[in-house]
């Protein structure tokens, strides 16, 4: 169980995240909201890529700051703008991430082979990242997040740059993985959310507006807007 307790973050004098508290269990939760509402900031805080101004994060009831190395080893993260080493090959990049994740040397070869297969990048693994297309870079970023079979996956716009076939393969993978993993992802593709999410966290004004299943959120929104039928309708009402 992943628990956020009163998380807040400011940039200069602007409140980006304000006292967010919630719990994420096994399954897929979509983080939804307009541009600039704090989705990436929230995910970066949970991934420990960004310091908290206040609040705390608990994993299995333990404060992650007290066991941060162990927490990070249980975590896979696809940031919105992934860092790359352009003169590394895809395989070299994954080897480097294996070392950061402290994956045992005897398992590195098989683990890299496994994740390359998931993202269909095996035949491109020996090419330099600087020569990858945008979609290939996104796939290698997804691959690095899967190394070590993490318990938590944090995915910020993971389907950006993927062609329709790659997108469907990825969606099917995380649907299967969500049986045993806690998966958080942000996306602007509403069809992705409706297809795979167990729950949705909808942000507005730096805080949580709604949390629940698609049907629960639609039913709640209908109390104010009776014509609401889809998530797209909610977007039009609250972000117009």
N, CA and C of each residue as an Amber inpcrd file, in Angstrom:
protein
   720
   0.8410000  -1.1940000   0.0000000   0.0000000   0.0000000   0.0000000
   0.8800000   1.2490000   0.0000000   0.5430000   2.1950000  -0.8730000
   1.2670000   3.4580000  -0.9940000   0.3510000   4.5670000  -0.4920000
   0.8270000   5.3100000   0.4870000  -0.0230000   6.3260000   1.1150000
   0.6500000   7.6920000   1.0770000  -0.0940000   8.7020000   0.6480000
   0.3640000  10.0860000   0.6610000  -0.3200000  10.8010000   1.8110000
   0.4650000  11.5070000   2.6100000  -0.0840000  12.2300000   3.7520000
   0.2730000  13.7070000   3.6550000  -0.7170000  14.5150000   3.2970000
  -0.5930000  15.9810000   3.2950000   0.5900000  16.4790000   2.4730000
   0.7370000  15.9630000   1.2650000   1.8340000  16.3860000   0.3880000
   1.5740000  17.7870000  -0.1560000   2.6050000  18.6200000  -0.0970000
   2.5210000  19.9690000  -0.6540000   3.8230000  20.3110000  -1.3620000
   3.6920000  21.1520000  -2.4010000   4.8720000  21.5980000  -3.1490000
   4.5930000  22.9630000  -3.7570000   5.5650000  23.8680000  -3.5940000
   5.4980000  25.1910000  -4.2010000   6.6440000  25.3750000  -5.1750000
   6.3880000  26.1250000  -6.2450000   7.4460000  26.6330000  -7.1100000
   7.4150000  28.1400000  -6.9740000   8.4820000  28.6910000  -6.3990000
   8.5040000  30.1070000  -6.0550000   7.3090000  30.3790000  -5.1390000
   6.3900000  31.2400000  -5.5510000   5.2440000  31.5280000  -4.6810000
   3.9750000  30.8340000  -5.1440000   4.1090000  29.9150000  -6.0830000
   2.9250000  29.2570000  -6.6360000   2.7110000  27.8870000  -6.0030000
   1.5260000  27.6740000  -5.4650000   1.1590000  26.3620000  -4.9410000
   0.8700000  25.4250000  -6.1030000   1.6420000  24.3450000  -6.2030000
   1.4380000  23.3660000  -7.2700000   0.6810000  22.1510000  -6.7420000
   1.0580000  21.6980000  -5.5660000   0.3690000  20.6050000  -4.8740000
   0.0540000  21.0860000  -3.4580000  -1.1990000  20.9280000  -3.0330000
  -1.6180000  21.4500000  -1.7300000  -2.2950000  20.3550000  -0.9030000
  -1.5970000  19.9080000   0.1340000  -2.1670000  18.9880000   1.1350000
  -2.8990000  17.7920000   0.5250000  -2.2400000  17.1060000  -0.3790000
  -2.8540000  15.9250000  -0.9890000  -2.6270000  14.7040000  -0.1030000
  -3.7210000  14.0560000   0.2340000  -3.6800000  12.8090000   1.0040000
  -4.5390000  11.7690000   0.2910000  -3.9790000  10.6010000   0.0760000
  -4.7360000   9.5210000  -0.5550000  -3.9610000   8.2220000  -0.3930000
  -4.6020000   7.1300000  -0.7490000  -3.9920000   5.8050000  -0.6670000
  -4.1130000   5.1220000  -2.0210000  -3.0240000   4.4750000  -2.4520000
  -3.0240000   3.6860000  -3.6830000  -2.7780000   2.2250000  -3.3240000
  -3.6730000   1.3720000  -3.7550000  -3.5090000  -0.0610000  -3.5510000
  -3.0820000  -0.7240000  -4.8530000  -2.9550000  -2.0340000  -4.8400000
  -2.6140000  -2.7720000  -6.0500000  -3.6380000  -2.4780000  -7.1420000
  -3.1540000  -2.2870000  -8.3670000  -4.0240000  -1.9460000  -9.4860000
  -3.5410000  -0.6860000 -10.1690000  -4.3420000  -0.1680000 -11.0870000
  -3.9570000   0.9830000 -11.8990000  -4.7760000   2.2000000 -11.4990000
  -4.0740000   3.2860000 -11.1760000  -4.7220000   4.5670000 -10.9040000
  -4.2240000   5.5860000 -11.9150000  -5.1510000   6.2180000 -12.6120000
  -4.8010000   7.2720000 -13.5600000  -4.8220000   8.6150000 -12.8480000
  -3.7750000   9.4100000 -13.0710000  -3.7080000  10.7700000 -12.5440000
  -4.1180000  11.6950000 -13.6790000  -5.2260000  12.3810000 -13.4910000
  -5.8600000  13.1040000 -14.5890000  -6.0120000  14.5720000 -14.2320000
  -5.8520000  15.4350000 -15.2350000  -6.0320000  16.8570000 -15.0060000
  -5.4990000  17.6620000 -16.1730000  -5.8340000  18.9420000 -16.1980000
  -5.3790000  19.8260000 -17.2640000  -3.8820000  20.0810000 -17.1380000
  -3.2840000  20.6280000 -18.1980000  -1.8670000  20.9930000 -18.1520000
  -1.6230000  21.9900000 -17.0220000  -0.5410000  21.7720000 -16.2860000
  -0.1730000  22.7010000 -15.2310000  -0.8680000  22.4820000 -13.9060000
  -1.6720000  21.4150000 -13.8040000  -2.4310000  21.1900000 -12.5760000
  -1.6030000  20.4740000 -11.5080000  -0.4380000  19.9280000 -11.9020000
   0.4440000  19.3140000 -10.9140000   0.6100000  17.8180000 -11.0320000
   0.1550000  17.2360000 -12.1490000   0.2570000  15.7760000 -12.3180000
   1.7050000  15.3070000 -12.2790000   2.5520000  15.9240000 -13.1020000
   3.9600000  15.5100000 -13.1570000   4.6730000  15.7950000 -11.8420000
   4.3460000  16.9170000 -11.2230000   4.9410000  17.2380000  -9.9260000
   4.6060000  16.1650000  -8.9020000   3.3500000  15.7550000  -8.8610000
   2.9360000  14.7240000  -7.9070000   3.6620000  13.4100000  -8.1680000
   3.7350000  12.9970000  -9.4270000   4.4040000  11.7400000  -9.7550000
   5.8940000  11.8060000  -9.4500000   6.5140000  12.9460000  -9.7120000
   7.9450000  13.0930000  -9.4040000   8.2110000  13.0540000  -7.9040000
   7.2870000  13.5750000  -7.1210000   7.4310000  13.4990000  -5.6660000
   7.3340000  12.0510000  -5.1890000   6.3680000  11.3190000  -5.7320000
   6.2010000   9.9180000  -5.3360000   7.4090000   9.0940000  -5.7700000
   8.0050000   9.4720000  -6.9130000   9.1760000   8.7540000  -7.4260000
  10.4800000   9.1910000  -6.7680000  10.4180000  10.1260000  -5.8450000
  11.5660000  10.6810000  -5.1110000  12.5110000  11.4680000  -6.0100000
  12.0250000  11.9060000  -7.1670000  12.8280000  12.7610000  -8.0440000
  12.6870000  14.2320000  -7.6750000  11.7510000  14.5220000  -6.7970000
  11.4730000  15.8950000  -6.3880000  11.1910000  15.8920000  -4.8870000
  11.8560000  16.8010000  -4.1710000  11.6650000  16.8640000  -2.7200000
  10.2730000  17.3860000  -2.3660000   9.7530000  16.9250000  -1.2430000
   8.4990000  17.4370000  -0.7120000   8.7650000  18.7210000   0.0620000
   7.8370000  19.6750000  -0.0130000   7.9070000  20.8230000   0.8910000
   7.3510000  20.4450000   2.2570000   6.3120000  19.6330000   2.2530000
   5.7440000  19.1410000   3.5100000   4.9670000  17.8640000   3.2390000
   4.6720000  17.1400000   4.3080000   3.9720000  15.8700000   4.1800000
   4.9350000  14.6990000   4.1580000   4.3840000  13.5100000   3.9870000
   5.2140000  12.3170000   3.9060000   4.5400000  11.2570000   3.0480000
   5.3650000  10.3300000   2.5700000   4.9060000   9.2050000   1.7630000
   5.2340000   7.9250000   2.5160000   4.2510000   7.0590000   2.6540000
   4.4390000   5.7730000   3.3220000   4.2600000   4.6480000   2.3120000
   5.1360000   3.6550000   2.3860000   4.9560000   2.4390000   1.6020000
   4.9450000   1.2680000   2.5650000   3.8720000   0.5180000   2.5290000
   3.6610000  -0.5600000   3.5110000   3.8400000  -0.0400000   4.9370000
   3.2860000   1.1730000   5.1480000   3.2280000   1.8270000   6.4620000
   4.5820000   2.3350000   6.9620000   5.5980000   2.3520000   6.0990000
   6.9100000   2.8630000   6.4780000   7.2060000   4.1480000   5.7100000
   7.7470000   5.1400000   6.4040000   8.1340000   6.3940000   5.7710000
   9.2710000   6.1290000   4.7840000   9.0440000   6.4460000   3.5070000
  10.0450000   6.0920000   2.4880000  11.3560000   6.8380000   2.6840000
  11.3140000   8.0160000   3.3260000  12.5430000   8.7750000   3.5210000
  13.5060000   8.0660000   4.4650000  12.9820000   7.1890000   5.2980000
  13.8320000   6.4620000   6.2410000  14.4380000   5.2130000   5.6170000
  13.8740000   4.7780000   4.4860000  14.3850000   3.5910000   3.7940000
  14.3580000   3.8510000   2.2870000  14.9380000   4.9900000   1.8900000
  14.7470000   5.4610000   0.5260000  15.4080000   4.5610000  -0.5120000
  16.5590000   3.9820000  -0.1930000  17.2340000   3.1010000  -1.1510000
  16.3900000   1.8580000  -1.4210000  15.8390000   1.2860000  -0.3760000
  14.9880000   0.0990000  -0.5350000  13.7390000   0.4400000  -1.3360000
  13.1440000   1.5960000  -1.0480000  11.9520000   2.0400000  -1.7800000
  12.2580000   2.2110000  -3.2650000  13.3690000   2.8690000  -3.5700000
  13.7190000   3.0970000  -4.9780000  13.9700000   1.7930000  -5.7190000
  14.4890000   0.7930000  -5.0320000  14.7170000  -0.4980000  -5.6760000
  13.4180000  -1.2330000  -5.9760000  12.3380000  -0.7980000  -5.3460000
  11.0250000  -1.4070000  -5.5950000  10.2080000  -0.6060000  -6.5990000
  10.8380000   0.4020000  -7.1730000  10.1380000   1.4000000  -7.9680000
  10.6400000   1.4220000  -9.4050000   9.7210000   1.5600000 -10.3530000
  10.0720000   1.8270000 -11.7420000   9.4130000   3.1260000 -12.1650000
  10.1650000   4.0100000 -12.8370000   9.6630000   5.3550000 -13.1420000
   9.9310000   5.7080000 -14.5950000   8.8810000   6.1120000 -15.2970000
   9.0110000   6.6830000 -16.6400000   8.6520000   8.1620000 -16.5340000
   9.6510000   9.0580000 -16.4880000   9.3490000  10.4880000 -16.3950000
   8.8450000  11.0360000 -17.7180000   8.2560000  12.2260000 -17.6490000
   7.7040000  12.8360000 -18.8600000   8.8020000  13.1610000 -19.8640000
   9.9420000  13.5880000 -19.3790000  11.0900000  13.8790000 -20.2480000
  12.2680000  13.0280000 -19.7820000  12.3370000  11.7780000 -20.2240000
  13.3640000  10.8580000 -19.7180000  14.7770000  11.3130000 -20.0750000
  15.7260000  11.1820000 -19.1520000  17.1260000  11.4830000 -19.4630000
  17.7530000  10.3280000 -20.2400000  18.5400000  10.6660000 -21.2380000
  19.2140000   9.6340000 -22.0260000  20.7000000   9.9580000 -22.1200000
  21.4750000   8.9260000 -22.4070000  22.8820000   9.0850000 -22.7470000
  22.9820000   8.7800000 -24.2400000  22.9800000   9.8110000 -25.0810000
  22.8080000   9.5970000 -26.5230000  23.8630000   8.7130000 -27.1690000
  25.0680000   8.6480000 -26.6030000  26.1190000   7.8300000 -27.2190000
  26.1580000   6.4120000 -26.6530000  25.2800000   6.1190000 -25.7040000
  25.0910000   4.7430000 -25.2530000  24.1880000   4.0170000 -26.2430000
  24.3960000   2.7370000 -26.3690000  23.3850000   1.9220000 -27.0390000
  22.2470000   1.6780000 -26.0410000  21.1250000   1.2120000 -26.5630000
  20.0210000   0.8800000 -25.6740000  20.4260000  -0.1360000 -24.6310000
  21.2160000  -1.1260000 -25.0490000  21.6570000  -2.1770000 -24.1320000
  22.5740000  -1.6030000 -23.0520000  23.4950000  -0.7240000 -23.4410000
  24.4010000  -0.1120000 -22.4670000  23.6260000   0.7290000 -21.4510000
  22.6150000   1.4380000 -21.9270000  21.7840000   2.2500000 -21.0390000
  21.0800000   1.3690000 -20.0050000  20.5440000   0.2440000 -20.4570000
  19.8630000  -0.6680000 -19.5390000  20.8430000  -1.3130000 -18.5550000
  22.0640000  -1.5990000 -19.0200000  23.0860000  -2.1250000 -18.1030000
  23.3730000  -1.1190000 -16.9900000  23.4640000   0.1430000 -17.3640000
  23.7190000   1.1990000 -16.3850000  22.5840000   1.2760000 -15.3570000
  21.3460000   1.2060000 -15.8260000  20.2050000   1.2540000 -14.9100000
  20.1960000   0.0290000 -13.9990000  20.5970000  -1.1240000 -14.5300000
  20.6970000  -2.3350000 -13.6950000  21.6560000  -2.1190000 -12.5310000
  22.7680000  -1.4470000 -12.7970000  23.7410000  -1.1710000 -11.7360000
  23.1510000  -0.2270000 -10.6920000  22.4230000   0.8000000 -11.1640000
  21.7930000   1.7310000 -10.2290000  20.7590000   1.0230000  -9.3580000
  20.0710000   0.0520000  -9.9420000  19.0370000  -0.6840000  -9.2050000
  19.6110000  -1.8520000  -8.4050000  20.9160000  -2.0120000  -8.4740000
  21.6080000  -3.0700000  -7.7130000  21.0860000  -4.4700000  -8.0620000
  20.8200000  -4.6630000  -9.3420000  20.4310000  -5.9900000  -9.8120000
  21.6790000  -6.8650000  -9.8500000  21.6480000  -8.0620000  -9.2690000
  22.8410000  -8.9190000  -9.2320000  23.4310000  -9.1570000 -10.6190000
  24.7600000  -9.1480000 -10.7020000  25.4460000  -9.2720000 -11.9930000
  24.9980000 -10.4880000 -12.7860000  24.7660000 -11.5950000 -12.1010000
  24.4120000 -12.8260000 -12.8070000  23.0090000 -12.7770000 -13.4130000
  22.2200000 -11.7640000 -13.0220000  20.8520000 -11.6470000 -13.5350000
  20.6960000 -10.5590000 -14.5940000  21.7270000  -9.7340000 -14.7600000
  21.5980000  -8.5590000 -15.6280000  21.2720000  -8.9480000 -17.0670000
  21.9890000  -9.9050000 -17.6220000  21.7780000 -10.2850000 -19.0190000
  20.3490000 -10.7530000 -19.2630000  19.8540000 -11.6350000 -18.4220000
  18.5030000 -12.1710000 -18.6100000  17.4420000 -11.1110000 -18.3490000
  17.7090000 -10.2210000 -17.4010000  16.7360000  -9.1770000 -17.0780000
  16.6160000  -8.1720000 -18.2190000  17.7510000  -7.8020000 -18.8120000
  17.7150000  -6.8960000 -19.9630000  16.9930000  -7.5540000 -21.1280000
  17.2690000  -8.8130000 -21.3620000  16.5910000  -9.5460000 -22.4340000
  15.0840000  -9.5680000 -22.2050000  14.6760000  -9.7410000 -20.9660000
  13.2460000  -9.8040000 -20.6350000  12.5390000  -8.4920000 -20.9590000
  13.1080000  -7.3660000 -20.4980000  12.4150000  -6.0900000 -20.6960000
  12.4790000  -5.6320000 -22.1510000  13.5650000  -5.9440000 -22.8490000
  13.6320000  -5.6190000 -24.2760000  12.5430000  -6.3580000 -25.0410000
  12.2770000  -7.5890000 -24.6390000  11.2190000  -8.3580000 -25.2830000
   9.8500000  -7.7610000 -25.0410000   9.6200000  -7.2710000 -23.8430000
   8.3190000  -6.6780000 -23.5170000   8.0310000  -5.4720000 -24.3970000
   9.0450000  -4.6320000 -24.6260000   8.8310000  -3.4030000 -25.4060000
   9.2090000  -3.5540000 -26.8790000   9.5260000  -4.7940000 -27.2820000
   9.8490000  -5.0990000 -28.6800000  11.0250000  -4.2440000 -29.1810000
  12.1110000  -4.2310000 -28.4070000  13.2980000  -3.4680000 -28.7810000
  14.5420000  -4.3370000 -28.9000000  14.3870000  -5.6470000 -28.8880000
  15.5420000  -6.5450000 -28.9120000  16.4420000  -6.2850000 -30.1090000
  15.8610000  -6.1160000 -31.2720000  16.6590000  -5.9500000 -32.4900000
  17.3100000  -4.5730000 -32.5880000  16.8960000  -3.6470000 -31.7260000
  17.4690000  -2.2920000 -31.7560000  18.4050000  -2.0300000 -30.5760000
  18.6490000  -3.0450000 -29.7550000  19.3800000  -2.8400000 -28.5010000
  20.8250000  -2.4110000 -28.7060000  21.4330000  -2.7740000 -29.8320000
  22.8390000  -2.4490000 -30.0710000  23.0170000  -1.1190000 -30.8110000
  21.9150000  -0.4490000 -31.1040000  21.9890000   0.8520000 -31.7730000
  22.1200000   1.9590000 -30.7310000  22.7850000   3.0500000 -31.1170000
  22.9410000   4.1680000 -30.1970000  21.6170000   4.9130000 -30.0400000
  21.3720000   5.3530000 -28.8300000  20.1100000   6.0190000 -28.5270000
  19.9340000   7.2880000 -29.3550000  21.0260000   7.9530000 -29.7060000
  20.9120000   9.1800000 -30.4990000  20.2860000   8.9170000 -31.8620000
  20.3120000   7.6650000 -32.3070000  19.7280000   7.3190000 -33.6010000
  18.3160000   6.7460000 -33.4830000  17.7790000   6.6900000 -32.2800000
  16.4260000   6.1790000 -32.0750000  15.3840000   7.2170000 -32.4960000
  14.2480000   6.7360000 -32.9430000  13.0900000   7.5990000 -33.1530000
  12.4940000   7.9590000 -31.7920000  11.5500000   8.9010000 -31.7920000
  10.9020000   9.2700000 -30.5380000  10.2020000   8.0930000 -29.8810000
   9.5410000   7.2750000 -30.6940000   8.8510000   6.1060000 -30.1600000
   9.8080000   5.0860000 -29.5750000  10.9590000   4.9010000 -30.2150000
  11.9560000   3.9500000 -29.7070000  12.5480000   4.4430000 -28.3880000
  12.7690000   5.7500000 -28.2760000  13.2680000   6.3070000 -27.0110000
  12.2550000   6.0790000 -25.8900000  10.9780000   6.2470000 -26.2280000
   9.9600000   6.0190000 -25.2050000   9.9200000   4.5520000 -24.7870000
  10.0900000   3.6580000 -25.7390000  10.0770000   2.2270000 -25.4210000
  11.2770000   1.8210000 -24.5560000  12.4480000   2.4180000 -24.8130000
  13.6120000   2.0790000 -23.9880000  13.4520000   2.6810000 -22.5830000
  12.7480000   3.8130000 -22.4940000  12.4580000   4.3880000 -21.1840000
  11.5100000   3.4880000 -20.3940000  10.5120000   2.9430000 -21.0660000
   9.6080000   1.9910000 -20.4120000  10.3870000   0.7540000 -19.9760000
  11.2970000   0.2830000 -20.8450000  12.0950000  -0.9070000 -20.5230000
  12.9040000  -0.7070000 -19.2460000  13.5500000   0.4670000 -19.1080000
  14.3690000   0.6830000 -17.9010000  13.5090000   0.6910000 -16.6430000
  12.2680000   1.1710000 -16.7690000  11.3870000   1.1940000 -15.6040000
  10.9900000  -0.2070000 -15.1570000  10.9840000  -1.1510000 -16.0970000
  10.5520000  -2.5180000 -15.7930000  11.6710000  -3.3890000 -15.2350000
  12.9080000  -2.9030000 -15.3060000  14.0370000  -3.6870000 -14.7940000
  13.8610000  -3.9900000 -13.3040000  14.1170000  -5.2230000 -12.9420000
  13.9970000  -5.6180000 -11.5460000  12.5920000  -5.9780000 -11.1150000
  11.6500000  -5.9550000 -12.0740000  10.2570000  -6.3230000 -11.7860000
   9.7260000  -5.5630000 -10.5720000   9.6810000  -4.2130000 -10.6550000
   9.3350000  -3.4070000  -9.4820000   7.8910000  -3.6030000  -9.0230000
   7.6670000  -3.3620000  -7.7340000   6.3280000  -3.4740000  -7.1590000
   5.4700000  -2.2600000  -7.4890000   6.1350000  -1.1160000  -7.7270000
   5.4380000   0.1360000  -8.0260000   5.9210000   0.6420000  -9.3830000
   4.9900000   1.0160000 -10.2550000   5.3290000   1.6440000 -11.5280000
   4.6980000   3.0320000 -11.5640000   5.5240000   4.0420000 -11.8350000
   5.0570000   5.4170000 -11.9470000   5.3350000   5.8670000 -13.3750000
   4.2810000   6.1570000 -14.1110000   4.3780000   6.3510000 -15.5550000
   3.7760000   7.7030000 -15.9310000   4.6180000   8.6310000 -16.3490000
   4.1680000   9.9760000 -16.7100000   4.0750000  10.0730000 -18.2280000
   2.8620000  10.0860000 -18.7400000   2.5980000  10.1050000 -20.1880000
   3.3380000   8.9680000 -20.9030000   3.1620000   7.7270000 -20.4910000
   3.9760000   6.6310000 -21.0380000   3.6880000   6.2680000 -22.4850000
   2.5000000   6.6210000 -23.0040000   2.1720000   6.2210000 -24.3780000
   2.5190000   7.2890000 -25.4100000   3.0780000   8.4210000 -24.9710000
   3.4760000   9.4640000 -25.9210000   4.5520000   8.9250000 -26.8600000
   4.3440000   9.0770000 -28.1580000   5.3260000   8.6320000 -29.1460000
   5.1530000   7.2050000 -29.6010000   4.2950000   6.4390000 -28.9320000
   4.0850000   5.0490000 -29.3360000   3.0730000   4.9790000 -30.4730000
   3.3460000   4.1170000 -31.4510000   2.3570000   3.9370000 -32.5130000
   1.2050000   3.0870000 -31.9660000   0.0860000   2.9940000 -32.6960000
  -1.0920000   2.2880000 -32.1590000  -0.8130000   0.8570000 -31.7150000
   0.0050000   0.1190000 -32.4780000   0.2960000  -1.2650000 -32.0990000
   1.1220000  -1.3110000 -30.8170000   2.1590000  -0.4590000 -30.7350000
   3.0000000  -0.4200000 -29.5360000   2.1760000  -0.0110000 -28.3130000
   1.2710000   0.9550000 -28.5260000   0.4140000   1.4040000 -27.4310000
  -0.4410000   0.2650000 -26.8990000  -1.0280000  -0.5210000 -27.7900000
  -1.8860000  -1.6260000 -27.3550000  -1.0810000  -2.7040000 -26.6310000
   0.1310000  -2.9860000 -27.1190000   0.9900000  -3.9750000 -26.4490000
   1.3280000  -3.5010000 -25.0380000   1.6630000  -2.2160000 -24.9200000
   1.9950000  -1.6580000 -23.6090000   0.7970000  -1.7050000 -22.6680000
  -0.3640000  -1.3290000 -23.1630000  -1.5710000  -1.3290000 -22.3340000
  -1.8940000  -2.7360000 -21.8470000  -1.7660000  -3.7200000 -22.7330000
  -2.0350000  -5.1040000 -22.3270000  -1.0410000  -5.5550000 -21.2590000
   0.2180000  -5.1170000 -21.3960000   1.2200000  -5.4940000 -20.3940000
   0.8610000  -4.9260000 -19.0240000   0.5410000  -3.6340000 -18.9470000
   0.2980000  -3.0630000 -17.6190000  -1.0240000  -3.5600000 -17.0360000
  -1.9750000  -3.9210000 -17.8980000  -3.2010000  -4.5360000 -17.3770000
  -2.8780000  -5.8530000 -16.6740000  -2.0110000  -6.6450000 -17.2930000
  -1.6040000  -7.9130000 -16.6720000  -0.7700000  -7.6630000 -15.4140000
   0.1430000  -6.6850000 -15.5040000   1.0440000  -6.4070000 -14.3760000
   0.2970000  -5.8530000 -13.1710000  -0.8230000  -5.1920000 -13.4110000
  -1.5470000  -4.5260000 -12.3270000  -2.1680000  -5.5020000 -11.3330000
  -2.1870000  -6.7770000 -11.6700000  -2.7140000  -7.7820000 -10.7390000
  -1.8640000  -7.8310000  -9.4680000  -0.5610000  -7.5720000  -9.6200000
   0.3510000  -7.6640000  -8.4720000   1.0980000  -6.3610000  -8.1840000
   0.9150000  -5.3310000  -9.0020000   1.6800000  -4.0970000  -8.8490000
   0.7620000  -2.9050000  -8.5800000   1.3350000  -1.8810000  -7.9690000
   0.6790000  -0.5870000  -7.8430000   1.1750000   0.2780000  -8.9910000
   0.2670000   0.6870000  -9.8770000   0.6480000   1.4250000 -11.0800000
  -0.0640000   2.7740000 -11.0860000   0.7200000   3.8500000 -11.1740000
   0.1950000   5.2030000 -11.2960000   0.6210000   5.7520000 -12.6390000
  -0.3210000   6.3200000 -13.3820000   0.0970000   6.9070000 -14.6520000
  -0.7430000   8.1250000 -14.9850000  -0.1140000   9.0600000 -15.6850000
  -0.8260000  10.2300000 -16.1890000  -0.8910000  10.1330000 -17.7050000
  -1.9520000  10.6480000 -18.2580000  -2.1160000  10.6290000 -19.7070000
  -3.1750000  11.6460000 -20.1010000  -3.0910000  12.1040000 -21.3530000
  -4.1470000  12.9470000 -21.9090000  -5.0970000  12.1280000 -22.7790000
  -4.8080000  10.8370000 -22.9410000  -5.6190000   9.9820000 -23.8130000
  -6.7370000   9.3740000 -22.9710000  -7.9290000   9.9520000 -23.0620000
  -9.0410000   9.5270000 -22.2150000  -9.4020000   8.0730000 -22.4650000
  -9.2610000   7.6110000 -23.7110000  -9.5950000   6.2140000 -24.0100000
  -8.6840000   5.2480000 -23.2530000  -7.4180000   5.6320000 -23.0420000
  -6.5090000   4.8050000 -22.2350000  -7.0530000   4.6480000 -20.8200000
  -7.5140000   5.7600000 -20.2670000  -8.0040000   5.7630000 -18.8910000
  -9.2290000   4.8700000 -18.7570000 -10.1770000   5.0440000 -19.6560000
 -11.4220000   4.2800000 -19.5810000 -11.1770000   2.7940000 -19.8000000
 -10.1250000   2.4780000 -20.5630000  -9.8540000   1.0840000 -20.8980000
  -9.1580000   0.3230000 -19.7790000  -8.2600000   0.9750000 -19.0530000
  -7.4030000   0.1890000 -18.1580000  -7.4280000   0.5840000 -16.6940000
  -7.9590000   1.7440000 -16.3450000  -7.8080000   2.2250000 -14.9700000
  -8.8120000   1.5830000 -14.0250000  -8.3180000   1.1290000 -12.8670000
  -9.2060000   0.7140000 -11.7870000  -9.7710000   1.9380000 -11.0670000
  -8.9310000   2.9620000 -10.9430000  -9.3270000   4.1870000 -10.2470000
  -8.7410000   5.4000000 -10.9450000  -9.3360000   6.5410000 -10.6600000
  -8.8760000   7.8110000 -11.2190000  -8.7060000   8.8110000 -10.0830000
  -7.6190000   9.5690000 -10.1570000  -7.3950000  10.6970000  -9.2600000
  -7.4330000  11.9370000 -10.1420000  -8.4750000  12.7490000  -9.9880000
  -8.6600000  13.9040000 -10.8560000  -8.2840000  15.1640000 -10.0880000
  -7.2820000  15.8820000 -10.6110000  -6.7470000  17.0620000  -9.9400000
  -7.3070000  18.3400000 -10.5390000  -7.5610000  19.2980000  -9.6700000
  -7.9110000  20.6490000 -10.1060000  -7.4950000  21.6180000  -9.0080000
  -6.8690000  22.7160000  -9.4110000  -6.4760000  23.7200000  -8.4290000
  -5.5160000  23.2130000  -7.3830000  -4.5740000  22.3480000  -7.8040000
  -3.4940000  21.8390000  -6.9540000  -3.9380000  20.8150000  -5.9150000
  -5.1820000  20.3590000  -6.0140000  -5.6650000  19.3740000  -5.0430000
  -6.5860000  18.3670000  -5.7300000  -7.0730000  17.3950000  -4.9610000
  -7.9100000  16.3370000  -5.5180000  -9.3520000  16.8230000  -5.6270000
  -9.8990000  16.7670000  -6.8350000 -11.3100000  17.0860000  -7.0450000
 -12.1710000  15.8370000  -6.8900000 -11.7510000  14.7530000  -7.5510000
 -12.4630000  13.4780000  -7.4680000 -11.4620000  12.3400000  -7.3330000
 -11.8890000  11.2850000  -6.6390000 -11.1640000  10.0190000  -6.6790000
 -12.1800000   8.8860000  -6.6680000 -11.9900000   7.9250000  -7.5750000
 -12.8870000   6.7770000  -7.6240000 -12.7910000   6.0810000  -8.9580000
 -13.6960000   5.1560000  -9.2100000 -13.7540000   4.5080000 -10.5180000
 -14.3500000   5.4760000 -11.5260000 -14.2560000   5.1290000 -12.8050000
 -14.8340000   5.9770000 -13.8530000 -16.3170000   6.1980000 -13.5810000
 -17.0400000   5.1260000 -13.3180000 -18.4900000   5.2480000 -13.1090000
 -18.8100000   6.0560000 -11.8540000 -18.0250000   5.8850000 -10.7950000
 -18.2630000   6.6460000  -9.5600000 -18.0580000   8.1360000  -9.7830000
 -17.0180000   8.4910000 -10.5300000 -16.7320000   9.9070000 -10.7810000
 -17.8010000  10.5180000 -11.6810000 -18.2330000   9.7870000 -12.6890000
 -19.2980000  10.2840000 -13.5640000 -20.5800000  10.4910000 -12.7680000
 -20.9330000   9.5310000 -11.9220000 -22.1480000   9.6590000 -11.1050000
 -22.0670000  10.8540000 -10.1630000 -20.8900000  11.0780000  -9.5660000
 -20.7150000  12.2170000  -8.6660000 -20.8440000  13.5320000  -9.4240000
 -20.2470000  13.5890000 -10.6190000 -20.2870000  14.8220000 -11.4100000
 -21.6930000  15.1140000 -11.9180000 -22.4830000  14.0730000 -12.1150000
 -23.8640000  14.2420000 -12.5930000 -24.7170000  15.0420000 -11.6120000
 -24.3160000  15.0630000 -10.3540000 -25.0810000  15.8160000  -9.3630000
 -25.0830000  17.3070000  -9.6800000 -24.0070000  17.7770000 -10.3190000
 -23.9240000  19.1810000 -10.7270000 -24.2600000  19.3660000 -12.2010000
 -23.8880000  18.3590000 -13.0110000 -24.1040000  18.4350000 -14.4590000
 -24.8230000  17.1630000 -14.9080000 -26.1610000  17.1640000 -14.8910000
 -26.9350000  15.9430000 -15.1760000 -26.6920000  15.3370000 -16.5500000
 -26.1640000  16.1250000 -17.4870000 -25.9370000  15.6080000 -18.8400000
 -24.6230000  14.8340000 -18.9640000 -23.8590000  14.6910000 -17.8850000
 -22.5590000  14.0150000 -17.9210000 -22.7160000  12.5400000 -18.2680000
 -21.9690000  12.0990000 -19.2880000 -21.9950000  10.6950000 -19.6960000
 -20.6030000  10.0620000 -19.7410000 -19.5730000  10.8790000 -19.9670000
 -18.2210000  10.3580000 -20.1500000 -17.2060000  11.2180000 -19.3980000
 -15.9760000  10.7150000 -19.3020000 -14.8920000  11.5150000 -18.7300000
 -14.6250000  12.7660000 -19.5550000 -14.7960000  12.6540000 -20.8590000
 -14.5970000  13.8180000 -21.7280000 -15.5720000  14.9330000 -21.3700000
 -16.8030000  14.5690000 -21.0190000 -17.7790000  15.5760000 -20.5930000
 -17.2920000  16.3000000 -19.3410000 -16.7260000  15.5340000 -18.4070000
 -16.2200000  16.1390000 -17.1710000 -15.0950000  17.1180000 -17.4810000
 -14.2070000  16.7320000 -18.3800000 -13.1150000  17.6200000 -18.7840000
 -13.6600000  18.9390000 -19.3080000 -14.6660000  18.8600000 -20.1670000
 -15.2380000  20.0670000 -20.7550000 -15.8640000  20.9540000 -19.6900000
 -16.4820000  20.3500000 -18.6890000 -17.1450000  21.1270000 -17.6460000
 -16.1550000  21.8160000 -16.7160000 -15.1220000  21.0990000 -16.2790000
 -14.2800000  21.6470000 -15.2040000 -13.0140000  22.3300000 -15.6920000
 -12.6150000  22.0710000 -16.9430000 -11.3840000  22.6850000 -17.4440000
 -11.6330000  23.6610000 -18.5830000 -12.8860000  23.9120000 -18.8870000
 -13.2140000  24.8200000 -20.0000000 -12.8160000  26.2470000 -19.6310000
